[in-house]
Each structure stands twice: as C-alpha cells, then as structure tokens.
Amino acid sequence: MTYLDCLVPPDAGPADFFERVQALRMTDRGRTVDLGPLDRATLTLLSHALSSDQRSVYLGLPRGRHDLAVLVGIYLQLIRRGAALTGGPSCPVPDGPVVVVGLRTNVTVRLAQLAIGRQNLSQALRMQRIRGDGRVVDLQGKITRAVDSPSGLFYLNTALGRPSLGTSVGTVVIDRTSMANDQSWERALAWASEHDAARVVAVADLGTQPGSSRAWTQWPWTPALRTDVRHTLGHRPAYGPLTSNALLAHRPAAAPSAAVYRHEQLAELYRTVVAGVVAARRIHTSEPWPQPTADAVSLLNLLWCSWGSIGRQDAWQVLMGRGTGARALARSVSRGTLEGRAGPWGLFRETQWPDLRRGVLDLYELLYDDNPRRDLLLALIDWARADRAGVPVLVRTRSRSAAAAVAEELADALGGDADSLLLAPRPGPAGGGAGALHVMPYTERLAWDASPRLELHLGVPSTLRTGVLFSGAADEHVAVVEQSEYTWLERSVGRALHGWHEQIRQSAAVLRLGEVPEPATPALPVAYGPVDLSGPSPAPDDSPQRDSRLTLDLSALFEDYDASARAIGTPAAPDRGATAVAADGPVPATAVLTEPDGAVLWLRSDEQVDVLIGQRYARVPVTALTPGSRLLRARGDGQSRLHDRLVMVIHDSAEVTAMDTMIGYFRQAITAVHEQRGSWPNVLTALKNLGSEVSSWQAVSKWADGSVIAPEDPQDIHRVALLARDTRLTAGGTWQRLARMAEELRRLHRALGHTAAAAMSEAARGTEGPALRQLKTLCSGIDVSEVLEEFDLVVVRRVGGQKSVSTTVLGRVPGPRSASSSPQEAP
C-alpha cells in the first residue's frame, strides 16, 4: 500500500467527507470550488496526524499567495460539527475553539464569501474575530467573551498583538505564509502555548523550518510528491486561492534550471572577498566585528545583488529607506584601517584585511559604471521571449529598491514605463499579455497560477530562501549564476530535496501511511549558457566547466560565507535590504514611558513616529517627543503606520507599488534639480521663474526628504519635471496621476487628524459612530474598524535616554523579565 492509497482512498463512498462536500457544491463568490486530489491528500493527512495524537503538524507548500490555512480551519470545524450532529466515531479535533492565526489573513472576509449548498459558511461555522481586548465579535458586530463559544471558529490577526482570551483553545492553525519573519512565527507559537492549545497546525512555505520548540510532524509537498499525485490521481480545474489545484496544472519540474555566465575577473574578486569574510568569521572573540569589516560584507551583498547601475540602485536604496548605499559603504571600507585592534583582529588586519579591502573595492569599481550583468539580463529576456514564446517573464530581486533599479534599467533598454514593469502579473492566461515582463522583489507574493510563467532568479538565494526556487507562482524557475556559483546552487538544491525526503519518510512511518517515492536528486539542467561576459561566447549547449580553482574552492567557501553574511547583514525577513541590521542585532533606541499603564516602549532613535497634535496627524522624529505627546503605536506584527495601512485597504499591492514608484520619481527629480542649482533658494528661484507660487525654499526642500508627499499645486510637479528634464514624469500624463494620488493621500491624512482618536474609541467600543463612518466613506465604503484595532493611542509620560537594544523589542511593550528593559529602568 502506498501513502496515496491511505490519503486518497480509491473506494471512497457517498458518506466520505469530500464526496459530500462535492455533492452539496462548495462555492467561492458564486463559483464552484472543486477540492482536488492534493487538497484531499493534505486534509486527510492532517486528520490522520491529529487522530494519531501528533500535537504539532507542519505542512510545507510551494511559496505563493493562497488560502490553505483558511481551508484547514474550515475543514477542522466542519468535521467537528459533523461529528457532533451525527454522533459518529470519535472526532480527531480536540475540544475548544479552532483558531486561525495570521497576519491580516482576513478569515472573516473569506468565510463570508464561501458557501456549501445554500448555507453561508461564516454563519454555519460560527465565525468570530478576536479583538484587541481579547473578546470576540461576529459578522453582525455582536461582541461576546471567548469563553462563551467553546466550539467556535476564531480568527486572530497578529497585527493586534497577543490578546488574552481568558480561556484555553483546542486547535491553533497558524498561517506562517502571511508572516514576514521568524519573530512573528515565534510569537504566534507563544500565543498558542499561553492558551494551552491541544494541537498546533502550521501552513508554511516549502523550505522553511519550524524550529525545535516542539516535536513537529512535517510534510513538505515536494515536486516529486506532487508529480506522483498528478500522475496517479490526475488534476482538477484551478479556481481561486482556496484550493491547491493550480500546483498540479503542470508537471512539476524536479529542480530549477540554471543560466550560467562566466566572468573571470568577477569570479576572482568574489573568491578573494569571500575568503576574507570566511577568515573573519573564524575569529572567536567577544568583541564586535570592526565596522569596516562589517561594511565590507554589506557592500559585497549589495554589489552581488546588483544587475545594473550601482548609482541607480543607491538612489532607490536611500529613497526607500533600505539602509546605507554602496557609495557610503565603499567610503567606509576605503578609510578603514582597523588600527588599534589587538589579538585575533590585529592578526586579521595584518594578514586578511588588505586583500578583503582591496578585493571588495575593486569589485565596486568593476560594477559601478558598466555592470556586465546588465547585458546578460537583457540577453536572457530576449532568449526567454524567443524560446518561451508568449510566456510571461518575472524577474525576482532581493529587495524593493533593487526591483525599482532593475525596472528602470530594463525600461531604458527595452522601452516602456518602469512603473508598469513593477506591477504584478494578473492571474490566468491573460497574465498581463503574451511575453509580458515584470520585476518584483521576493516579498511580493503571487497567487498560485495554472498558466505558464517563467521566473528568473538573479543569483543563488541564501540557504534560508532555497524554497523560492520551488515557488508555485511559476511553472519554471531559472537561477542566473556565475559559473563559480553553479556547484553551490546544485548543493543547496540537493540538500533541500534530501532533507524534505527525510521529513516525508519519517512522517509516513509515524503515521503508518505506507510507501513513499524514493528520493531523486537530479543534476541541475543548464537552460542558458554558459556565456562568457569577458570574451567570445561559447556554444550555448556547453555544460558548466568544473574548474577546481574556482568552482570547488568557492563552493566550499560559500556555506561559511552565507552564515557570516547572515550574522552581519542578512536579516530574516525577506523584504529587508542586504545592508539592513541583522534581525536580532542591537540598534540605538530611546526609552519612552507611556500612560496609562506606565509601559516602557523602546523606539528606534533615528526614525520617525506618528503622533496626533490637536487635530493634526503628523510624523515627528522620536527625539522630538515630549511629555503629553499622543503617540500612535502598532500593537503587534506588521509595525505599519496607520495611514499606510488605510492606503493598503483602499488599494491593492500593485497600486501601492505604483504609488511608491511615482513618488520616488518625483523625489529623485527634485533632488536632481537641487544638485543642478546648488542650493534650495536657487531651486525656489527657478520654480518661480516658471510661475510657481510656492512660499519658501524650506517648503521645497520638504518635497525631497519626504516630509511632504508632493506639492499641493499640481503644476509644481510638472515644473520640477521640466527643470529636471525627467521624461518619466512628463510622458504619458504621469505627473497628473501623481498629483491625483497625492491629493487622495493628503485628504486621508487630514481626515486622520480630525477623526483618528474618536474612530479608535468607537472601534474599541464596537460601535460605528460619526468618526468611523467618515473614515469608511474615505476608504471607499470599506469597514476599517479591524485596521484601527491594530493600533493603540498612548500618551507619553516621559522620554529617556538612548540605549542599544535588540530589534525584536522595538515598538513593543517588553515582558517583566525582559533583559532589554523593565519599568524599573524607565527614564
């Protein structure tokens, strides 16, 4: 017997759960949802695990945007209610509420859109949302205690923090795919433990690890397993995010492909720098890394992610607040001497630092003006359009700033608008048009899609992100690597596949599922190249040469380098830039004592925070806070601004990306005018010569630093574009669109000043008053009470001094045993 005989029995009768659901017809917004073989296998596996007294189950699915956590919650609640109604055999779901936990997973909204037969699932399953105060509210707005619904289905938005329900829960389903970092995942697990959850089910991305806090039963849906399911059981039509049918629409590739290039000087410099970084990592001392050495690693990360102009990437890095740019890092490395360091670092200064310093600076000079990989990327796009005719091509980057820079490079070379390249492809066969091109950071999740799509990955993802090469958002993945990286890529993929098979084998044995497919670790096919970027191109079907001087040496070093790069500058969250502070590294922070509970907040000293000043919603530096200031604080995960959250409610992520891009163009343009004219008074004079009525040069300077969204006079946007000769703003009515967007954002900004405090009070009471109604009108009629519950309005009692604290405690009220701070250490 095989595992599929157990998970999808061939003799299922009319009483089978899935047969009954199919007979009654499940619909999502009126369209039929057909639970396919992969859905059935997943849910049956979960039932087996819970029946076998496995307390913690970890389901690994290809990366993408989907609602499988919602489906799991529905399934558990349905089989429990079915068992209660029919008095059938013992139910595998333990007593107590089923709670779906995720960052803005929107279970409440989704269930309102689903039905089985004529019965709406939100009402049938007693769906309730957990509020910030620990009570629960249903779709009709009725607020009750959680203890009054012992068999309810709850939804917890982790942006609300960790509200206490005052009772234990039965099963917690954690949507890890909605969480940006490991800290959010750990807080969700802590919430489950605090509420004595009898079972925990995690829906996660393939390639993520659950950690060792629990004994997990892990089941990763690998390409081999999905191929087996498709071959044995076929596939069903793909519709909507509630099913995994799209993952079987095409035969899954056993492994990603590679596009290989050669550049001897690039590889030699990379080898030198990586060797230096590894040597530094092998220094065991309690001293922190010397700043120039840490900056050298950050610079290497930034350079190796660059596929175009370093200057252009720098500009976007700074505009988007993604950390220090390459030029500043190169300056730090150039001036770094490591003088005054003794012991191991003193020896490193004499032996390894000169080569590391010279190597990373030479790499910076090589890539700064004429990055050879830009031409390679253009050639790859031409190849994809010719060889994969009509298939949309998606270029993936490691950060939003890198995506904006690459989009500009491609728009300049291929024509078109950079902002249109940054828009997400539409799902389905249309997908943005035949041969459409898109550039997106890894943080932008795309829905699983049954239509063909090619993803280009620029470089080898870190070991923490190997799963992106198996994403379900595309049916073909090509990693673009230098020849010296090929073995590292091959090893990373092989290790991932082997590890997943071991998890499957162990879980199948524990659950007595029968035989599973034998592991296969295929050689990575080379889809393109090798091409020589520093010489004549070889025949395109040549396989990568395994040059022992480069390939074997580098592959041995890469693992050590990857670990040291993560320790210094590669954060856990995939949306942070390479130069960002490590996820748990210390940063300068200011202690703020707040009313009414005397809680101490640690706020990053160099950032700005949202405050209410009278009837004005404003953004001020942390250092400008004073006693009596009314501070808007995010309760839990997400750590967004209230204004930004409401904008995201009104617009989808693609529209928000387009907004950010156009505002970035304007700031680049006004900065360019300032550089041309030499001073802000001179910029003001130039604008007045074109008819502007702006009052002062200080007002103009605020357009550049982002403290003002854009000029109130739309013509001033046009005047700046003309002075900067920026065709991105002057062509196609872009400046008019920017003016309309800026006015909408200003209108929302002003409304928040007038209504935020009252609206938050109304949301807390669970009643819709005039303030909530005004915000609802501004937000296109969308109920924003849940968004408002994600924030607290606290009063500053006292502002203290600075201290280095872990980034994990920033913006949060630390626990009583926190090493970073306590009320006794309040300012």
N, C-alpha and C positions, 0 to 999 in steps of 0.2 A: 504493500500500500504506500502511495506517495502522499506528501503533505497536501497536495491539491485534492486528493480523494477525501481527505479529512476536512479541509477548509471549504470546499465547494462540492458537497456530496452529489453524485450523479443521480441518486434516487430520491431527490427532494420531492415531498408530496405537497398537496394543497395546504396542509397545516404549517408548512415551513414559513418562517417569518418573511423572508424575501418574496416568496410566491404570493403571500397575502398582500404585501405592500404593492407588488406589481399588479395584482388583480384589482385592488382598490384605486390605483393610479396616484402616484405622488406627483405634485406639480410645483413648479417654482415660477412665480409670477405668471401662472396660467399655462406654462409649457411643461410637457411631461418630462419627469426625471426618471431615467431608466438606470437603476443601480446595476452596474456591470460586474463582471467576474472579479476584478481587482477590488471593488468595493465590498463584495460579498466575502472574499477571502480575508480582507482586513478586519471586517467587523466580526466574522466568525472566529478568527484568531484571537481577537480581543475577548470574546465570550469564553473561549477555551482557557485563556490565561486567568481570567477572573474566577472561573469555576475551579481552576487548579490551585487556588489560593496564592496566586502570584500578586503581590501587593503593588508592584510598580512595573508598568509596561511602557516601553519606549518605541514608538513607531517612526521609522525613518523613511521619508518620502522625497522624491526628487524636488529640488527647490522650485518654488513658484508661488503664485497667489491663488489660494483655494480656500474652501470652507470645510475641510475634512474634520476639523475639530468640532464644528457645529454638527456635522453628520454624526460623529461619535456621541456627542451629547444627546442628540435626538434618539439614536439607537438605544442607548442605555436607558433612557426614560421610557421609551416605548415598550421595551421588553419587560421592564419592571412593572409598568401599569398593566400590560397584558397579563403578566403572571398574577397580579393582584385581582384582576377582573375574572380570570378563568379558573383560578385556584390550581394552576398547573404545577409542573415539577418546580423544584427549588430554583429561585432566581439567582443568577450569578452576581447581580448588582446588590451591594450591601445596603442596609437601611441608612437613611439620612439623605439630605439633598444631594443632587448631582449638580456640580458647579463647573461651568466652563469659564476658564480664566485666560484672558489675553489682553494685549494692548490694543484697544479700540477694535476688537473683533466684531462688534455690533451684532451679537447674537439676537438681541431683542428685535432689531430691524429685520434680520434674516428670517426669523421664525414667523414674523407677521406676513412674509411673502410666500410661505410654504403651506401646502395643504396635502392631506391624504383623503381622497374622495372629496367630499364637500366640507370636511372639517379642517378649520384653520389650526395649524399646529401650535401657535402661540397660546391659544385658549385651551386646546386639548391637553397640552403638556404642562399647564400652569406655570408658564414662563414668568420670571420676575428678575428685575435688575437690582443688584446690590448697590446701595447708595453709599456716599462717603461717610455717613454716620453709622453704618452697619445695619440699618434697616433695609427692607426690600420694597420695591414698587412694581406694580403690574402695568400692563399697557393702558389701563384706564386711569392710571395715576393714583391708585389706592396704595397707601403706604402702611405696611404692617411689619411686625417683628419676624425675623427669620425663623425663630423657634416655632412660630405658628404654622409653618409649611414644612413639616418633617419629610415629606416626599416630593418636594418641589424641584423645579429645574431653575437654577440661578445662573446669572452671568455677572462676573466681576471684571470690570475694566481696570487694569493695573495702573492706569493713569490716576486712579483715585487713591492710590497708596495701598495700605493693608488694613482696611476697616475690620473690626472685630464683630462677628455675628452674635456672639454670646451663646453659641451652641456648636456642637460638633457637626461635621458633614460626612456624607457617605463616600462619594467618589468625586475626585477633582480631575477635570480634563484640562490640561494646560496646552494652549496653542503657542508653542515656542516659536513657530514661524512668524508670529507677529512681533517678536521681541528683538531689539537691536543688539543686545549684548548679554553676556553671561550673568551680569549682576541682576538684570531683570528676571532671568530664569531662576536664579538662586532665591530671589525674594518671593517669587511665586511658590517655590517649593517650601520656603519657610512659612508662608501663609497656610499652606496645606497642613504642615506639621502643627502649627499653632491651633488648628481646628480639628486635630486628631482624625484626619482623613483616613478612612479604612483602605482606600485604593487611590492610586495616582496613575493617570494615563497621560502620556505626553505625545503630542503630534509635532514632529520636528523635521528639520531638513536632513536629507541624506548627507552623512559626513560629519554632523555634529555629535558631540559626546555628552552623555548625561552627567558625568561626574561620579564620584564614589560615595556620595552621601546616602545612597540607597542601593539595595540589591535589585538591579533592573533586569527585566526580561526584554531583550532588544530584538527588533525585527526590522531590518532595513530592506526596502523593496529595491533591490539592485537591478541593473539591466538584465542579468541572467535570469532572475526570478520573473521579471516582467515578460521577458521573451518566452519563458516556459508557460506562463499564464496565457499569453496571446496564442501560442501555438496549440495549446491543449483545449482552451475554452473559447477562443475567438475574442471578438471585441464588440462593443456596442456604440451607438452614436454618442458623440460628445456634446453635452449641452450644460453650460453653466458651471460654476465653481463648486457645486455640491458633490460631484462625482469625480472619480479618477479615470473616467473613460478615455480622456484625451491622452493619457500615458500609454495606452495600447493602440492608438490610431496608427502608429508606425512601428515597425520592428525596432526595438531599442538597440542603439549601437553598443557593442560590448565595451568600448572605451573611446575616449575622444581621439581626434586626429591631431596631427601637428603640421604647422607650416614652419619650415626651418630656413634660417638665413645664417650666413657666415660673415663675420667682420673681425679680422684677426686683431686689429688694434683694440677694438671694443672689448673682445674677449680677454685679451691680455691684461688690459687695465682692470677689468672686472675681477679677474683672478687675483691680481695683486691686492686690490682693495678688500675682497672677501677674505683673503688670507690674513690681512691685518686685523679685520674685525674679529675673526675667529681667535687670533692670538690674544686680543684684548679680552675676549670673553673667558679665556682660560686663566685670567688673573683672579685669584681668590683673595679678596680683601673686603673689609667692611666699608672702605672708602667708596664714595660715589664715583662714577666714571668722570674723567675730566671732560669739561664742556666741549672743547674742540673735538674730542674723540666721539662723543655722543652726536655732535653736529655732523661729523663725517658720515656716520651711519644714516642719519636723517637725510643728508644730501644724496647719498647713494640710493636710498629708497626713492627719493623724488626723481632723480635722474633716470633710474631704471624704469620708472612708470611713464616717462615722457616719450611721446611719439610725434613730437613736433617742436615748435619753438619753445625753448625754455623760458624766454622772456614773456611769451604769451601765457604760458602756464602759471608763471609767477604772478602775473596780473590777476588772474582769476583766483589763485590761491589766496591772495590778500583780500580781494573783493568779497569772497565768500567766507572770510574769517577762518580759513583752514590751516592756519599756522604760518610759520616762517617760510619765506620763499627761498628759492635756490640761491639767488644772488647774496642774500644776507647770510645764509649758511656757508657759502663759499668764502665770504669775507671772514667769518669766524674761524673757519678751518685754516685759511691763509695766514691769519695772525696768530694762530695757536702754536705755542711753543712747548707747553707742558712744563714750563720752568717751575721750580720749587717742588716738584713731585719727587719723592724718595721711594725706596723699597721697590716693589714689583712695577709700579707705574714709572718709576725712574728708569728702570731697565727697559721697559717698553718704549719710553721716549728715545732711548739711545739706539734701540735695535729695530723696532717695527714702525714707530710713528712716522719717520721720514718717508718710507715707501707708501704707507697708507695715505699720508697727507698729499704727497705728490701725485699718487695714482688717482685719488678722487678729484683733485683739481684739474688734472689732465683730462679726465672723463668729462668734467664740466665744460672745459674749453672745446672738447671734441663735439659735444652735443649742442652747445649753446646757439650757435648761429645757423648751422646746417645739419640738422639731425638726420642721419642717413635712414633712420627707420620710418621717417615720414614718406619717403618714396616707396618703401616696401609696403606700407599700409595702403597707399594708392594702388599699387600693383595688385595687392591681394583683393581689393574691392573690384577691380577690373576682372580679375580671374573668377571671382565668385559670380559676378553678373554674367560672365560668358559660360562658365561651367555649371552653374546652378541657376540657369535662366528662369526669371520670374520669381525666384525665392527671395523674400526679404532678408537683408543682412543687418545684423545687430552687432555693433562694436561695443564691447564691455570695457569699462575703465574702473580704476580703484577708488575714485572719488568724484564728487560732482564738479569740482574745479577742473580736474583732468578731463572730464567729459566735455565741459564747456570749451576748453582749449582745443581738444581734438575736433570738436564740431566746427569751430572756426577755421581750423586748418583745412578740413575737408570742404567746407563751403567755399573758401578761397580757391581751392584747386578744382573743384567739380562744379561750382556754381550753385546758386540757391541760397536759402537763408539758414544760418546756423541754428536759429531757434526752432525751425521746423525739423531739423535733424535730431533735436533733443526731445521731441515728442514721442511718447510711447506708441508702438505699432498697435493698431486695432486688432482684436482677436478675430479669427475667421479667415476665410480665403482671401478677402479683400486686403486685410492686413496692412493697409497703407499703400497698396498698389504694387504691381509687379516690379520686382527688383528694387523695392524701396530700401532706403538706407537710414539707420537710426544709430545714435550714440547714447549710451546710458551707463551710469555707474552701477556697481553691483547692488547698491542699496535699493534700486528701483526694481521691485518685483513685478514680473509679468505673469499673467494667468497661464496655466497650462493650456496649450493650444494644439488642436489636431492638425492644423495646417503646417506645411513645411516652413522651417525657419533656420537660418544659419547664424550661429553666434561665433564671433571672433574674440578670443581672449588674448589680450596683449601682455604676454609674458606668462611665467609659471605662477599660478596662485600659491599663496603661502600654504603650509600644511594645514592651517586652520580653515582654509577655504577650498580644499580639493573638491568638495561637493558641488561647487559651481560648474565644474566640468561635466556634471551629470544632470544639470538642471532640466526640468520638464517643460521649460518655456521655449525650448528649441529642440528639433529632432537631430541636429548635427552641431557638434562643437569642435572648433579648431583652435588650438593653442599656438600662438605665434612665438617661437622661441629661437634664441641664438643657439648654434649647434652645441656649444658647451653646456647648455641647459637641458638638452634633449634627454640625457640619462637621468637627470634629476626629475624631470617630468615623468619619465617612464617608471622610475622607482616610486614616486609619490602615488601615481595611479595604481600601480601593482600592490603597494602596501595597503591602500584603501580597500581595494577589491578583496584582498586576502582577509583583512580584518573584518569586513562585513560578512564574508562567508563563515568565519568562525562564530560570529554572533548568531547567524542563522542556524548553524549546526547545533550550537549549544541550546538555543531556544527550542528547536524542533525536538531535541532529546528530552528536555524538561517537560514539554507539553505533549510528548508522545504523538507527534504529528506524522511520523513516517519518513520516508527518504526525501532528501532534498538534492537538487542538482549538484554535481561535482564542480569544484571551482575551476575557472579558466582565466588565465592572465595573459591575454593576447598581447603581442607586440603592438606598439602604437603605430598605426599607419601614418605615412607621411603624405598628406594631401597636396602639399605645395612645396616645391624646392627639393634640395637646398639651393638657395640663390646666394651668390657672393656679392655683398654690398660694397666690397672694396676692390673688385676685379671682375673679369668676364663671368657671365652666368654659366653654370654647368647645365647638363641635360636635366630637365625637370623631373625625370624619374629616378635620379640618383638617390640612394639611401644615405642617411647621415653617416659620415665617417666617424668612427670611434677613435679619435686621436687621443692616445693615452696622456699626452702632455696637457691637453685641455679638458677633454670630456671626463676621463676617470678622475683626475685630480679635482676638478670643480665639483663633480657630483658628490665626492666625499666631503668637500668643504661646505656645500650648500646647506646640509642639515644643521651643522653648527652655526652657520651664518643666520639661517632662518630663526633659530632660537634666540640668538643675540639681538637680531633686529627687532623681534617681538618684545624682548625685555626692555629695549630702549625706546623704540619709536613706533612700533606697530600695535595699535590698540585692538581690543577685542571686537569693538563694533565695526562692521564693515564700511560704515559711511564716514569714518574719520580719516583724515589725510595721513600720509606717511610720516609727516613731521609732528603729528599730534603727540601729546603726552601719553605715556603708557596708561592703560586703563586704571591701574591702581597706584600710579605714581604720585608723589607729593606735588602740590601746587600751592602758591601763596593764596591764602584765603583770609577773610575778615569775619570775626565773630559778631553776630547780631542777636541781641536779646530781644524777644518779642512778647507782646501781650496777646491774649490774656493769660496764658499758662506759664509764662517765663521760659519758653523753649528757646534754646540756642540754635541758630542757623549759621552754618558756615557758607559764605558766599565768595566766589572767586573774586579776588581783589581787582583784577584788571578787566572785569566785564561790567555790563550794564544790567539794570533790573527794571521791572515795570512797577510804577507807583501811580496812585491817584492823588493829585494835588487839587483840592477843591473839586471842580467839575471837569478836570482835565486829566486825561490818560497820558502818561509821559514815560519816557525811558531816561534813566539817570545813571551815572556811574555809582558803583557800590560805595565809593569814598564820599559821595555827596549825600548819603542817607543821614538823616538827623532824627533825634527823638521826636516821636509824633508822626513820622512818615508812615503812610499807609501802603504796605508792600503787598503786591500780588505774587503768590508763591504756588508753583505747581506741587500738587500733593504727592504724586507718585512717579511712575515711569513716564517717559516722554519728555519731561522737562522743557516743554514748549512755552512760548508766550501765548497769552490769551488771544491777542489779536491774530497771531499766526494760525492758531487752532480754528478760529472762526472763519478765516480765509480758506482753510482746507475743507471746512464744512461746505462752503459755498461753491468751491471749485475743485475739480479733480486734480490729481497729482501732476498730470501733464500740463494743465493750465497754470498751476503754481510754478512749475519749472519754467514755462514760457515767461511768466511774470518776472521771475528772478533773473532770467537771461536778459530781458529788455531793460530792466532797471540796471543791471550790470553794464550794459552797453552805454547807458546814459552816464553812469559814474565814470566809466573809462573815458568818455568823450569830454566831460568837464575837467577831468584830471589832465587830459592831453592839452586842452586849452590853457590850463594853468601853467603847464610846462612850457608851452609856446610863449606865453605872455610874461612869464617870470614872477608875477605876484597877483594876488586876488584883486587889489584895486585896479590893476591893468585889465583883468578879466571883466570887471564891472564896467569899465570904460568901453571895452569892445562890445559888450552886450547893449549898453545904452546907445552906442552908435547905430545899432540895428533896430532901435526903437523900444528896447526893454524899459520897463518902469520899476524894476527891482530896486529896493530901497538902499541896500548896503552891500559891501563886499563880504561882510560876515555871513549874510544870508546866502550868498552864492557859495561860500566855502562849505556850508552845511549840505549842499547838494552832493558834494564829493564824499563827505565822510559818512553819509547815510543817515544822519540825524533828521534829515527832512527827506521824505520819499522822492519828491520831484517838485519842480516849480509849480506854483498854483496857476500861473499863466501858461497855457499850452504852447503859446508861441515861443516862450523862453526855451522850451525843449528843442523846438525847431532851430532857434538861434544858436544854441550850443552845438547842435549837429552841424550847422553850416560852418561855424567857426572851426570846428574840429575836422571838417571835411569827412565826416563819418557817414558813409553811404548805408551802413547797416540801419541807421536811424532815419535817413532821408528817403530811402527807397521803400516802395510798397505801402506807404502810409503807416510805417512803424511808429513814428513819433506821435501820430494821432492816437494810435492804440495805447501807447504808453500813457498819454495824457488821460484817456478814459479810465485806465486801470488805476492810475494814481488818484484820481478823484474818488473812485469807489473805495479805495483803501483809506483815504482821508475821511470820508463820510463815516465809515465804520469806526475809525479812530476817535472821531468826535463823539459818536454815539456811546462808545465805551466810557468816555469821561463822564457823561451825563447819567448813564444807566448801570454801570458795572456793579457798584456796591449794592444798589437796590435789586438788580437782577439776580445777583448771587444769593441775597437773602431770600428772595422769592423761590429760587431753585432749592435752597436748603429746606424751606417750609413745604415744598411740594405743591405750591400753588402758582398759577400763572397770573401775574399782575401786570400793570402797565409797562414796567421796565422790561420784563421778559417778552411781552408782546411786541415792543418796539424793536428789540434785537431780532426777534423771529421774523418780523417784516423785512428788516435789513438783510437777513440771511435767507432770502427767497422762500420764506414760509417754513423753514426747517426748524424743528424744535431743538433749541440749544441748551436745554437745562442740564443734560448729561455733560456737555462740554464745560459748563460753568462749575459743575461739581468737581471737576478735575483741579480746581484752584481754591486756595484759601486767601482771604484778605486779612492780613495781620498788621498790627501796629508796632512800630519799632520803639522799644523802651530805651535801649542804649546800644551804641556802636563801639566795639572794642578794637583792639589792635590786630595785627596780622600774625599768621602762623602757617607753617606748611602742614597741609592735611592731605589725606588720600582723596582722589577724585570721587570715590564711591560715596563719600558723606556730603559732598557739595549739595546745597539746596535741600538737605533732609534734616529732620529732627533726629539726632543720634539717640540710640538707646542708653539706658542708665549706666551700662558697663562699657560704653564706647571709649576706646583708648584715645580717640582724637579730641573729644571734648566731653564735657558734662556741665550741668547747670552750675556746679561749683566753680567751674573755670570761666564762667560768664564774665564779660567785660565789666 
